[in-house]
Amino acid sequence: MNAAPLTTRSALIVTSEPALLYCLRFIVHGMGLSVATADDVISAQAQAAAIHPALVLIDLDALGSRGFALCRNLSGMAAARKKSMHLVVLSLRSTAASEAKARAMGAEAVLQKPFDPTALRQQLNQILLGT
């Protein structure tokens, strides 16, 4: 019998776009993380508080300016708990200004959509490993 690990690393995917959710869930689950989802800011904050995810993927196109506020809130939540929570935002229309704002709100990375799934997996692994 295989014993389950004592702690399972999890990821939270925040998007209301079904095709993106399907793709991200497949990638993240393939990395060995359990996956939770939310389609709005309130659900995302509740999920993050409940599961303490190692990784949060935020679709800025689905959330608009609320996505930046979510980054700030989750970053503050992680700091208060002294736990690592890697915040990554995804956007179709990433500009230098929006990237700077996302980073100022706590995002570690701003990734452009559409993305190559293999490249995204490599980027997320690097973020999680801190390399």
C-alpha positions, 0 to 999 in steps of 0.5 A: 500500500502506498502511503499518501504524503503528509502534505500535498502542495496545491495550486489555485487557478482563478479564471472564468474562461473554461478552455483556459481552466481546462488547460491550466488544470491539466498542466498544474495537475501534471506537475503533481499539485492538487488543483482548486479553482475560483472564477471570481475574487471573493471565491479566490480569497476564500479558497486561498484562505482554506487551502494555502496554495503554493501557486496561484494563477490569476487570469487578469483578462477574466478579473480586470482591475480586480485581479491586481487587488487580488494579487495584493490581498493574497500577497498580504495573506501569505506574508501574514502567515509567513508562508510562500504563495507564488502569484502568477498572472496571465494576460492577453494584453500585457504592457510594461505598465500592467506588468509593473503594477502586477509585480508591485501588487505581489505577482512574481511573474506576468505571463502572456497568453496564449502560451505554449503548455510545455514552456508554461510548465517549465516556467511554473516549475522554475517559479516553484523551485525558486530558480 
